[in-house]
Structure formats: C-alpha cells, structure tokens
Amino acid sequence: MVNLIRPALLAAAAVLALPGCVTAPRPHQKPAATPPVNTGTFWWGTSTASFQNEDRGVKKGDPEYFQTDWDVFAAEGHIPPRGDDATFSWSRFDKDVRALKKLGVNHYRFGVEWGRVEPQPGRFNEKAIAQYVRMARTLRANGIEPIVTLWHFTFPAWLYDSQAKNRSGFLHPDIEPAWRAYVTRMVTALAPYVSIYVPQNEPNGALYIGYFGGHWPPGLLLTPGALKQATRVAVRMYRDAAGIIHHLEPDALVMGIYSIPNWRRNYVQDPTGFVYNMMQRQNFDHLDQVADVTDLIGVNYYYSQDASVLRFIRRPEGELSSDYTQNGWEIDPEGLYAVLTTVSKRYGKPIVISENGIGTQSEQKKIRYFREHVNQMRRAMNDGVDIRGYFPWTLIDNYEWAEGYAANFGLTHVDRDTMELVIEPSGQWFANFIRENPEP
C-alpha cells in the first residue's frame, strides 16, 4: 500500500495553485461489452512485496550483489533503512508456503525484485530467476495459484542517479528498453507456472509520492512536469508489459492494481475542489490509460479521508481511537463499498480486492476490520459489482516503506528463534472464515 503525499507538501501545492487549475478526471469511456474473464472459484488470498519481505541473500562483493533505489534513498537519509534480513522470504520461502497452507488460501501474490534478477544493466542473474520459478512451481504444487507482481515500487539501483533525480526511475533515459527486456525474460521463465501477472503495483500512488511529494524515490518535490512525464512513461511501460504477457501467454490474465482511498469532498475546507480533484486524478489518471489492456482491476483499499489541506496537516498520529489505525488512517468499511461501486461503474471490469488491511497491535481490532470490510464486499456483490477475490494485506508483519517497521499489518509474524511464521489470531480468523465460506 502507499501512504499519501506529505501533509506540508500538499499544503504548499494548494497554496501555490490557482483555483481550478486541477480539474476532475474526465469520465472514462468504458467499452460497451468486454469479453468474459474466467477466474474459476473465488480467490481467497494474501500478498507480499519483494522489498518488504526478501532478505538480501548475497553478500557485498558477490558478483550477484544488488541494491535498489530504495536502498540508496535510505542510505541518503530520506527513509528508515530496511536492513538485509527483512522476513527471510528469499532464503526461507518454505516457511511462507507452510503458513499459506495453514491459512487455506488458494491464491498468493508475490513480487519479483528487478534488481535481484538484473543486478547490472543487461546482466541477468539466472540463479535468481530460477529461484523465482521454483517459488511459483512450489506454490502450484501446494494448491496455491501464484500471482506475480513485476514491479512493486523498487527499481534496480542502476536506474537511480543521486545527482540527477530527474533522470531516475520512470525518468531514466534507459528505463523503457530495459523494462521490456526484463519483463520478457521473467514472463518467459515463469510461463509454465504463472498465468496471472501484475505489471505495476499501485503506480498511481507511487508516482505522486515520488515525483511530486518528494517522500519516496526519486524524491522530486513539487515538480508537476516530472509527475506528468513519469506518468506517461509508466503508462507506456504498463502497456508494453501487458502486450508482452498476452503475446507470450495468450491465456494469461493481466491485473492492474491501484491504491484507491475513498476521498470525500469537503466544500468548506476545499471550496475550489483543488485537493479533491488532485486526489481523484491520483486514483484514476494511470488506470484510465491502461484499462483497455487490463483483464482485472485490483483495488487496494484501506481508508476514507476528507480531501482537504487541513485534513492532511492535522492528520491523526497513531491509534488515537477505535476509528483510526497505527498509521492515522480513518477506518471506514463503507468507503470500500463506495470505491468498489465507483470502479465498477467507471470501467465495467471484474474486480479483485487485492489489498485490504489495518496496521494495529490489537488483533481484535484487526479481526473486526476484516469482518466489516468483507461485509461491505458482499454488499457490493449483491448490488451487481463483479468481485472475484479478496486479499488481506499482508502475510507477514514487515517493513512499511517510508515508515520503517512501524505498523503491524500481518496475518503472521516471524519467530526469530524457530524461523517459522506464527499465525496471529487475525490469521486464524481468516483461515476459519474461508474454510466456512469457499464462496463469499
């Protein structure tokens, strides 16, 4: 999931902006009819991200040693360092599989670390690629369908330039041919065991935070031109990946995954609609341009929020009441219903709730969160929204991006003595729930 633009940055943007200079997204022209998408039984699953979970696996000085742009960004002092161990999901993936079987999920989404498989430009690590293939094969052998995310926020460090951040990540001059080569290599290798791919995880939020908010790599601050150009490049990359996937695996499914909060219009605090329109554009600008090559839309929903400068500046910190999470996010199950119906009407595509979760130290609060959000999913389904799956975020308590190890989202945690995953009460609740409800 992504957090939002830093409050002070959004406030500065709003002060500098002329009223009306950010317009609402145009209505999306969804196709009159779309081919049916066969996804089989309902997808009960969970997800992880490579950078949040994989240990490094190689020592500095090894020819296969790699870093990501996030590692460099942390070394520059912008965000907390992740460390080299994470949750040992690279060297001890078997423990993750055992936990997934205990949970009883039938789908699992994990990411490929581009920097790991291509530590230097044009030099691929065949051992790392083979291990990702083994991971997918192992999941299938255990009755769990793998979903592979090809980009989950991180680029290889060689696509990051500390001295020229406006030539980093999506703005690097070599990014597009390198991306096509990487996607082709990975899809070719994974094809025997993977039939569902996510080209980019939450590109909408990552673009705004990294290329305008300055909070994530590459750290560009109040640069609307860079944001616009990075978005154009990200859209082209997504479309290229979808084309490669459908060419190499004609029956494979492409799922676009987007962070979509439920933004509420506040006419008193945001009279021109500047902030509200900006947030609506964050939700939909990228997806509008790739929906036609996307088979399923993944909705990552966590919270509702008033779209206003004041609400960003005075954001709650921590679990101040039962209405907020550790991150200061407002808990609003009905917001999920609002988002699902909006996405369904806008695109007319099957939907997967690809992330839904809460950072909290209270397992009872977490269980209540899941139960109430599943009820809103059922409500949306009863009202005609085509929902194919539900994935609580996340399998394991882990590194929470720019917040570091600061929020407990996991259905499990790592026991550092036994190196096994311990099922949390929320994980046991989820296991019991899906056993009793194979269809929602």
Residue, then its C-alpha position, 0 to 999 in steps of 0.5 A: m500500500v502507499n501512504l499519501i503525499r506529505p501533509a506540508l507538501l500538499a499544503a504548499a501545492a494548494v497554496l501555490a495553485l490557482p483555483g481550478c487549475v486541477t480539474a476532475p478526471r474526465p469520465h472514462q469511456k468504458p467499452a460497451a461489452t468486454p469479453p468474459v474473464n474466467t477466474g474459476t472459484f473465488w480467490w481467497g488470498t494474501s500478498t507480499a512485496s519483494f522489498q518488504n519481505e526478501d532478505r538480501g541473500v548475497k553478500k557485498g562483493d558477490p558478483e550477484y550483489f544488488q541494491t535498489d533505489w530504495d536502498v540508496f534513498a535510505a542510505e541518503g537519509h530520506i527513509p528508515p533503512r530496511g536492513d538485509d534480513a527483512t522476513f527471510s522470504w528469499s532464503r526461507f520461502d518454505k516457511d511462507v508456503r507452510a503458513l499459506k497452507k495453514l491459512g487455506v488460501n488458494h491464491y498468493r501474490f508475490g513480487v519479483e525484485w528487478g534488481r535481484v534478477e538484473p543486478q547490472p544493466g543487461r546482466f541477468n542473474e539466472k540463479a535468481i530467476a530460477q529461484y523465482v520459478r521454483m517459488a511459483r512451481t512450489l506454490r502450484a504444487n501446494g494448491i496455491e495459484p501464484i500471482v506475480t507482481l513485476w514491479h512493486f515500487t523498487f527499481p534496480a539501483w542502476l536506474y537511480d542517479s543521486q545527482a540527477k533525480n530527474r533522470s531516475g526511475f520512470l525518468h531514466p533515459d534507459i528505463e523503457p528498453a530495459w523494462r521490456a527486456y526484463v519483463t520478457r525474460m521473467v514472463t518467459a521463465l515463469a510461463p509454465y507456472v504463472s498465468i496471472y501477472v501484475p505489471q505495476n503495483e499501485p503506480n498511481g500512488a507511487l508516482y505522486i509520492g515520488y515525483f511530486g511529494g518528494h517522500w519516496p524515490p526519486g524524491l522530486l518535490l513539487t515538480p508537476g512536469a516530472l509527475k506528468q512525464a513519469t506518468r506517461v512513461a509508466v503508462r507506456m511501460y504498463r502497456d508494453a508489459a501487458g502486450i508482452i504477457h498476452h503475446l507470450e501467454p495468450d491465456a494469461l490474465v493481466m491485473g492492474i492494481y491501484s491504491i484507491p482511498n475513498w476521498r470525500r469532498n469537503y466544500v468548506q475546507d476545499p471550496t475550489g475542489f483543488v485537493y479533491n480533484m488532485m486526489q481523484r486524478q491520483n486514483f484514476d489518471h494511470l488506470d484510465q490509460v491502461a484499462d483497455v489492456t487490463d483483464l482485472i482491476g485490483v483495488n487496494y483499499y484501506y481508508s476514507q479521508d476528507a480531501s482537504v489541506l487541513r485534513f492532511i496537516r492535522r492528520p491523526e498520529g497513531e491509534l488515537s481511537s477505535d476509528y483510526t489505525q497505527n498509521g492515522w488512517e480513518i477506518d471506514p468499511e463503507g468507503l470500500y463499498a463506495v470505491l468498489t461501486t465507483v470502479s465498477k461503474r467507471y470501467g465495467k471490469p471484474i474486480v479483485i480486492s487485492e489489498n485490504g488491511i489495518g496496521t494495529q497491535s490489537e488483533q481484535k481490532k484487526i479481526r473486526y476490520f476484516r469482518e466489516h470490510v468483507n461485509q461491505m464486499r458482499r454488499a457490493m456483490n449483491d448490488g451487481v459489482d463483479i468481485r472475484g477475490y479478496f486479499p488481506w494485506t499482508l502475510i507477514d508483519n514487515y517493513e512499511w516503506a517510508e515508515g520503517y517497521a512501524a505498523n503491524f499489518g500481518l496475518t503472521h509474524v516471524d519467530r526469530d528463534t524457530m524461523e517459522l511464521v506464527i499465525e496471529p489470531s487475525g490469521q486464524w480468523f481468516a483461515n476459519f472464515i474461508r474454510e466456512n465460506p469457499e464462496p463469499 
